[in-house]
Amino acid sequence: MTTITFYKADGYYYGFEEQGHTGFAESGEDILCSALSAMTMLIINTIEVSYASKVEYTIDEKTTDIKLIAKSALPKYEKDEKRQFAISGLIQAYFLQLMELIEDYYDYLDVREVEREI
Protein backbone atom coordinates (compact mmCIF):
# COMPACT_ATOMS: atom_id res chain seq x y z
CA MET A 1 0.00 0.00 0.00
CA THR A 2 1.13 3.53 -0.75
CA THR A 3 0.48 6.12 1.93
CA ILE A 4 0.40 9.72 0.76
CA THR A 5 0.39 12.43 3.42
CA PHE A 6 -0.31 15.98 2.30
CA TYR A 7 1.01 18.93 4.27
CA LYS A 8 -1.04 22.08 4.81
CA ALA A 9 -0.42 25.29 6.71
CA ASP A 10 -3.26 27.74 7.32
CA GLY A 11 -5.31 25.92 4.68
CA TYR A 12 -2.62 26.05 1.96
CA TYR A 13 -1.28 22.79 0.52
CA TYR A 14 2.51 23.00 0.29
CA GLY A 15 3.81 19.45 0.03
CA PHE A 16 3.36 15.73 0.39
CA GLU A 17 5.15 12.51 1.20
CA GLU A 18 4.57 9.18 -0.56
CA GLN A 19 5.69 5.96 1.06
CA GLY A 20 5.48 2.35 -0.04
CA HIS A 21 4.57 0.45 -3.18
CA THR A 22 0.88 0.19 -4.06
CA GLY A 23 1.02 -3.58 -4.53
CA PHE A 24 -1.63 -3.39 -7.25
CA ALA A 25 0.62 -5.42 -9.59
CA GLU A 26 4.21 -6.55 -9.97
CA SER A 27 6.87 -3.86 -10.27
CA GLY A 28 6.97 -2.68 -13.86
CA GLU A 29 3.35 -3.75 -14.42
CA ASP A 30 1.70 -1.60 -11.74
CA ILE A 31 -0.45 1.00 -13.51
CA LEU A 32 -1.43 2.64 -10.21
CA CYS A 33 2.19 3.15 -9.18
CA SER A 34 2.93 4.49 -12.66
CA ALA A 35 0.05 6.96 -12.37
CA LEU A 36 1.35 8.23 -9.02
CA SER A 37 4.86 8.66 -10.44
CA ALA A 38 3.59 10.51 -13.50
CA MET A 39 1.44 12.87 -11.44
CA THR A 40 4.28 13.55 -9.02
CA MET A 41 6.72 14.39 -11.81
CA LEU A 42 4.10 16.64 -13.42
CA ILE A 43 3.86 18.59 -10.17
CA ILE A 44 7.64 18.90 -9.79
CA ASN A 45 8.14 20.02 -13.39
CA THR A 46 5.22 22.44 -13.33
CA ILE A 47 6.44 24.16 -10.19
CA GLU A 48 10.06 24.34 -11.38
CA VAL A 49 9.51 25.21 -15.03
CA SER A 50 6.06 26.70 -15.55
CA TYR A 51 5.92 28.61 -12.27
CA ALA A 52 9.69 29.26 -12.08
CA SER A 53 9.72 28.40 -8.39
CA LYS A 54 11.91 26.27 -6.22
CA VAL A 55 10.62 22.90 -5.06
CA GLU A 56 12.53 20.68 -2.67
CA TYR A 57 12.09 16.99 -3.32
CA THR A 58 13.74 13.67 -2.69
CA ILE A 59 13.06 10.42 -4.50
CA ASP A 60 14.42 7.19 -3.06
CA GLU A 61 14.77 4.84 -6.04
CA LYS A 62 15.03 1.74 -3.85
CA THR A 63 11.96 2.30 -1.68
CA THR A 64 10.06 4.57 -4.13
CA ASP A 65 9.51 7.00 -1.24
CA ILE A 66 9.05 10.62 -2.34
CA LYS A 67 8.95 13.83 -0.35
CA LEU A 68 8.06 17.19 -1.89
CA ILE A 69 8.03 20.61 -0.22
CA ALA A 70 7.08 23.78 -2.13
CA LYS A 71 7.51 26.69 0.27
CA SER A 72 6.35 29.07 -2.46
CA ALA A 73 2.82 27.73 -1.94
CA LEU A 74 2.74 29.63 1.35
CA PRO A 75 2.16 33.40 1.72
CA LYS A 76 5.11 33.87 4.08
CA TYR A 77 7.53 32.56 1.41
CA GLU A 78 5.95 33.86 -1.81
CA LYS A 79 5.03 37.50 -2.40
CA ASP A 80 3.36 36.84 -5.77
CA GLU A 81 -0.13 35.83 -4.73
CA LYS A 82 -1.01 34.34 -8.13
CA ARG A 83 2.06 32.11 -8.11
CA GLN A 84 1.43 31.08 -4.51
CA PHE A 85 -2.19 30.13 -5.24
CA ALA A 86 -1.21 28.30 -8.44
CA ILE A 87 1.34 26.14 -6.62
CA SER A 88 -0.91 25.41 -3.65
CA GLY A 89 -3.79 24.71 -6.04
CA LEU A 90 -1.67 22.28 -8.05
CA ILE A 91 -0.83 20.28 -4.93
CA GLN A 92 -4.46 20.42 -3.81
CA ALA A 93 -5.53 19.15 -7.24
CA TYR A 94 -3.27 16.11 -6.73
CA PHE A 95 -4.91 15.52 -3.36
CA LEU A 96 -8.38 15.71 -4.91
CA GLN A 97 -7.38 13.38 -7.77
CA LEU A 98 -6.13 10.84 -5.26
CA MET A 99 -9.38 11.09 -3.32
CA GLU A 100 -11.14 10.06 -6.55
CA LEU A 101 -8.69 7.20 -7.14
CA ILE A 102 -9.05 5.90 -3.60
CA GLU A 103 -12.71 5.07 -4.30
CA ASP A 104 -11.59 2.33 -6.71
CA TYR A 105 -8.19 1.51 -5.21
CA TYR A 106 -8.85 1.71 -1.45
CA ASP A 107 -6.86 -1.48 -0.84
CA TYR A 108 -3.77 0.09 -2.39
CA LEU A 109 -3.85 3.77 -1.38
CA ASP A 110 -4.09 5.64 1.90
CA VAL A 111 -4.39 9.42 1.58
CA ARG A 112 -4.11 11.78 4.52
CA GLU A 113 -3.69 15.48 5.15
CA VAL A 114 -2.04 17.07 8.14
CA GLU A 115 -1.78 20.65 9.30
CA ARG A 116 1.93 21.31 9.80
CA GLU A 117 3.94 24.52 9.84
CA ILE A 118 7.31 24.70 8.14
N, C-alpha and C positions, 0 to 999 in steps of 0.2 A: 504494500500500500504506500502511496505517496501522500505525505502530509504537507500541505502548503499553508503557511501562517503569514497573513498579511499584517503589516505594521501601519498604524494610524496614529496621528497626533492632532488633537483638536479637530477631528473629523476629516483630516486630509490623509489620503493613502500616500505613503512615501517609500514602501519597500515590501519585500516578501522573502520568505525562505522556503525552499522545497527540499524535502528529505525523503529518501527511499525510492525504490522502484515500484511502479504500479502493480506489477505482477499480472497484468491483463493477458500477456503472452510472453513468449521467450524473447530474450534480448535480441534486437534486430528485427523482430516481427511485431513488436508491441506498438500498435497505432496510437494508443492513448499516451504512452510515454513520448512518442514522436510529436504528438500534438502539443504536449506541454513544452517540449524543447523548442519547437517552432515558435510558439507564442512568447516564450521567454526571450528568445533571440530577437524577435520583432520589437519587444519592449526596449531591450538594451540598445538596439540600433536606432530606433526612433528617438529615444532620449538623446543619444550621443550625436546623431547626424542631423535629424530633422529639427530637433529643438536646440541643438548646439549647447547641450548641458552635460555636466559631468554626472556619471553614474558609477557608483562603486559596486563591483560584483566579483564574486568568486564562483568558480565552477570546479567541482572535484570530479575529475573524469572517472575515478575508480568507484566512487559511491553514488555518482550522479547528483550529489547535493549541490544546491545553488543558493546563493544569498545575494540579494540585490538591495541597495540603498540609494535612493535618489533624493538627496537633501533639497534639491531645487524644487521639489514638490511642496515644500513648506514655506510659508510666508517669511519666517525669520531668516531664511537662507536665499530667497529669490525675490528681488525687487520687482521684476516684471510679472505682474499679476496674471497676464494671459499665459505666459510660459509656465508659471507655477500651476495654474489650473489645468493646463493641457497635460502636464506630466502626472499630476495627481489623478486626473481623469483617466489617463491611459492605464495606470495601475489599477484603478477602480474597475475599469472595463474588463481587465483580466480576471479580477475577483468575481464579477458578475457572470462572465463566461464560464468560469469554473463552477459557479453555483448551478448553472444550467446543466453542465456536464455531470455533476454529481447525482442528478436525478436518475441517469442511466448507468452510472459507473460508481455507485455508492460503496461497492465492495473494494474499490481500488483507489478511491480518493477520499481524503479528509481535508476540508478547507475550514480555516479558522481566521479570525481577525482579532488583533489585540491592540489596545491603546498603549502606546509606549513612546515616550519622549526620547529624542536623540540627545 
